[in-house]
Amino acid sequence: MIVKSCAVRSRPVNPAWSAERVQQYLTDPGTTPLIEEAERVLEQLPHSTEPTGLVHNDIAIGDVIWSTGRRPVVIDWEGAGSGATGRDLGNARFELAMHYGVRAAETLLRGWTEVAGAPAPDDLLYWDLSATLNTPANLQGWAPMPHATEGRDAFITHVLRRVGATGASS
């Protein structure tokens, strides 16, 4: 397929994506005022660039196998590498918010801090926004649920409010 126009993306492409998904991501010129605000805020947020441990790099709900009475098992490690722990936590929070709402993302954070015995990473809001912006503007056909775009946008709005961004009134 010949690409006639291409929006330049400064965010990385997920290495686990299929060629079709990469092409859709790279050629989708769409954006929204909310996404543009989130991109502006993301550029200003401090974040760790130092690897702090093994990270999955694209953890999603389907990457966890739950079995009664056993600990969950994380699968699909082909994109794994060293990185900041906030990367996986932000992506998991985004995934939960997109599927089940912002409250689910906050519940995950409370559980994570309880199990870790430590507060959330200082740069969590950066990783939250980073995860949400690694998607096309319109998620129809990209995510397996009908209201994925609305769920993503609600999470972006939630994170922007936590950051204190003025454009978070959407």
C-alpha positions as CSV (number, residue, x, y, z in Angstrom):
1,M,0.0,0.0,0.0
2,I,1.3,3.5,-0.9
3,V,1.1,6.1,1.9
4,K,0.0,9.4,0.4
5,S,0.4,11.5,3.5
6,C,1.9,10.8,6.9
7,A,1.6,12.6,10.2
8,V,5.0,12.7,11.9
9,R,4.7,11.2,15.4
10,S,7.3,12.0,18.0
11,R,6.0,9.1,20.2
12,P,7.5,5.7,19.7
13,V,5.7,3.0,17.9
14,N,5.1,-0.1,19.9
15,P,7.5,-2.8,18.7
16,A,4.8,-5.6,19.2
17,W,2.3,-4.0,16.8
18,S,1.6,-5.6,13.4
19,A,2.6,-3.8,10.2
20,E,-1.0,-2.8,9.6
21,R,-1.4,-1.3,13.1
22,V,1.9,0.7,12.7
23,Q,0.7,2.0,9.3
24,Q,-2.7,3.0,10.8
25,Y,-0.9,4.8,13.6
26,L,1.6,6.6,11.4
27,T,-0.9,7.6,8.7
28,D,-3.8,8.6,11.0
29,P,-3.7,12.4,10.8
30,G,-6.5,12.8,13.3
31,T,-6.1,14.5,16.6
32,T,-8.4,16.3,19.0
33,P,-8.0,19.4,21.2
34,L,-7.8,17.1,24.3
35,I,-5.0,15.0,22.7
36,E,-3.2,18.2,21.7
37,E,-3.5,19.5,25.3
38,A,-2.2,16.2,26.7
39,E,0.8,16.3,24.3
40,R,1.6,19.9,25.5
41,V,1.4,18.8,29.1
42,L,3.4,15.6,28.5
43,E,6.3,17.6,27.1
44,Q,6.5,19.6,30.4
45,L,6.3,16.7,32.8
46,P,9.5,15.4,34.4
47,H,10.1,11.7,34.0
48,S,12.8,9.2,34.6
49,T,15.0,8.1,31.7
50,E,17.0,5.7,33.8
51,P,16.2,2.0,33.6
52,T,15.0,0.8,37.0
53,G,14.1,-2.8,36.3
54,L,12.5,-5.3,33.9
55,V,9.4,-3.9,32.3
56,H,6.8,-5.5,30.0
57,N,6.6,-2.3,27.9
58,D,3.1,-2.8,26.6
59,I,1.2,-4.5,29.3
60,A,-2.5,-4.9,28.7
61,I,-5.4,-6.7,30.3
62,G,-5.0,-9.6,27.9
63,D,-1.4,-10.0,29.0
64,V,-2.4,-11.3,32.5
65,I,-3.8,-14.8,33.1
66,W,-5.9,-15.0,36.3
67,S,-6.5,-18.3,38.0
68,T,-8.5,-18.8,41.2
69,G,-6.2,-19.3,44.2
70,R,-3.0,-18.5,42.3
71,R,-1.0,-15.4,41.6
72,P,-1.6,-13.8,38.2
73,V,0.8,-14.7,35.4
74,V,2.0,-12.1,32.9
75,I,2.5,-13.3,29.3
76,D,3.5,-11.7,26.0
77,W,7.0,-10.6,26.9
78,E,8.5,-10.0,23.4
79,G,8.6,-6.2,23.9
80,A,10.2,-6.5,27.4
81,G,13.3,-4.6,28.4
82,S,14.8,-2.4,31.1
83,G,13.0,0.8,31.9
84,A,11.1,2.9,34.5
85,T,8.5,1.0,36.5
86,G,6.1,3.8,35.8
87,R,5.9,2.7,32.2
88,D,4.1,-0.5,33.0
89,L,2.0,1.0,35.8
90,G,0.9,3.9,33.5
91,N,0.0,1.5,30.7
92,A,-1.9,-0.8,33.1
93,R,-3.8,2.1,34.5
94,F,-4.7,3.3,31.0
95,E,-5.9,-0.1,29.9
96,L,-8.1,-0.4,33.0
97,A,-9.5,3.1,32.5
98,M,-10.3,2.4,28.9
99,H,-12.0,-0.9,29.7
100,Y,-13.6,-0.2,33.1
101,G,-13.3,3.5,33.9
102,V,-11.1,5.8,35.8
103,R,-12.1,4.3,39.2
104,A,-10.5,1.0,38.1
105,A,-7.3,2.7,37.3
106,E,-7.2,4.4,40.8
107,T,-8.0,1.0,42.4
108,L,-5.0,-0.5,40.7
109,L,-2.8,2.4,41.9
110,R,-4.0,1.8,45.5
111,G,-3.3,-1.9,45.2
112,W,0.1,-1.3,43.6
113,T,1.2,1.1,46.4
114,E,0.0,-1.3,49.0
115,V,1.8,-4.3,47.6
116,A,5.0,-2.3,46.8
117,G,5.0,-0.7,50.2
118,A,5.9,2.6,48.6
119,P,4.2,5.5,47.0
120,A,3.5,5.7,43.3
121,P,6.5,6.8,41.2
122,D,6.9,10.6,41.1
123,D,6.6,10.5,37.3
124,L,3.4,8.4,37.2
125,L,1.4,11.2,35.5
126,Y,3.9,11.3,32.7
127,W,3.6,7.6,32.2
128,D,-0.2,7.8,32.4
129,L,-0.3,10.4,29.6
130,S,2.4,8.6,27.6
131,A,0.3,5.4,27.5
132,T,-2.8,7.2,26.4
133,L,-1.0,9.1,23.7
134,N,0.4,5.9,22.2
135,T,-2.9,5.4,20.4
136,P,-4.7,6.8,17.4
137,A,-7.1,9.7,17.9
138,N,-10.1,7.4,17.1
139,L,-9.9,4.0,18.7
140,Q,-12.8,2.5,16.7
141,G,-11.5,-0.7,15.2
142,W,-8.2,-0.4,17.2
143,A,-9.5,-1.5,20.6
144,P,-11.9,-4.4,21.1
145,M,-14.7,-2.4,22.8
146,P,-17.2,0.1,21.4
147,H,-16.4,3.0,23.8
148,A,-12.6,2.8,23.9
149,T,-12.1,6.4,22.6
150,E,-14.4,7.8,25.3
151,G,-12.7,5.7,28.0
152,R,-9.3,6.9,26.9
153,D,-10.4,10.5,26.8
154,A,-11.9,10.3,30.3
155,F,-8.6,9.0,31.6
156,I,-6.7,11.8,29.8
157,T,-9.1,14.3,31.4
158,H,-8.6,12.7,34.8
159,V,-4.8,12.9,34.5
160,L,-4.8,16.4,33.2
161,R,-6.9,17.4,36.2
162,R,-4.4,15.7,38.5
163,V,-1.6,17.6,36.8
164,G,-3.6,20.8,37.2
165,A,-3.7,21.6,33.4
166,T,-6.2,24.3,32.6
167,G,-7.5,22.7,29.5
168,A,-8.8,19.6,31.4
169,S,-12.4,20.8,31.4
170,S,-13.4,18.5,28.5
